[in-house]
């Protein structure tokens, strides 16, 4: 397997500044915390990327949007969302 470039990030999370996130991560086993942060970062990045490219409001865009919602859901996205176990 070829070596991939690795980016190492150290995160410190204050329970005073981010109590909900701190509590959610603290409830996980130590080795699962990094994976959960990667999942959250990926979801946040995808949300920002999609928000920065809004579709034009036209009949063609509305038709394309309707077609997109009827398509099968992305299995990777569904897996990430299921792993988050967020309560609404």
Protein Blocks (a to p, Z undefined) as FASTA:
>chain_A
ZZdddddddddddfklmmmlmmmmmmpcfklmmmmmmmmmmmmmmmmmmmmmccdddfkl
mmmmmmmmmpccdfklmmmmmmnopaZZ
